[in-house]
Amino acid sequence: MRPHVFLIGGSGQLGSEIRRQAQMRWRITAPPRAALDLARPAALAEAVREARPDIVVNAGAFHVVDLCESRLDEALTVNAVAVAVLARTCEAIGARLVTFSTDYVFDGARAEPYRESDATNPLQAYGLSKAAGEEAALQLHPAGAFVIRSCGLYGHAPSRQKGGNFVLDRLRDARNRDVVEVGCDLVCTPTSAADLAGATIALLGREAPAGLYHLTNAGCCDWATFAGAVFRQAGCGARVAPVDRRGRYGPARRPPYTVLDCGKAAAFGIVLRHWREALGDYLRTVPG
């Protein structure tokens, strides 16, 4: 019998990929945001109790990093309080919870990949709110909460909050400019939403224990290098001009190095391909 999955954020970059890839193996309930808002945690709990799913997948978040600085209360409500409510509710009804977090829970002060066991130290309100959500999920539902950290997601569904993603934004820049300035001071692993969705579904199917997992594509790069790969693989004539912005991209501080060690998931056979390969597949499906 297919498990019943209650999917929050099912129309976003990640949620839409989870729906597409799991539709044959899961029975999915995915209410639209108009009917289910993470900013209203009490209504969220009621909806989950009513649905009584086997698994709750929370692919929603308040993830506009700079806006979180001026709207910390909203960020904490969506990214932490709502997650806490989901964890309590899932524990009460015997459901597993999957919720997603970010590399921005780290300060980027080290120069080697971060493990799940490394201490968090967010530099900005967004990372603070996500770290609080992680802690709530793991403490309130230790036997059934999966917290999955990833990085630099790009997918086909437009982000409701951001309107696009890094890849599509750079392709738009390339249509209007011969030289595109891109920061070279932040190193991470841009990750395909399709690959993250597939890895998440696989992880749940491997009977891995609840807990904290890192899932990103393999390898790492700075954003200027990534933009250069976008232009080359898309056949653009534009050139990237790397710029060292020293982490200053807006009101929120950015950590300089947030590569994630994915060895824990790899122990269960979950290994994502290199970011260059994932990017190539993505670009082959982007219109125009």
Summary of the structure (lengths in Angstrom):
residues: 288
radius of gyration: 18.3
end to end distance: 41.4
largest distance: 56.7
contacts: 1015
relative contact order: 0.16
helix: 41%
strand: 19%
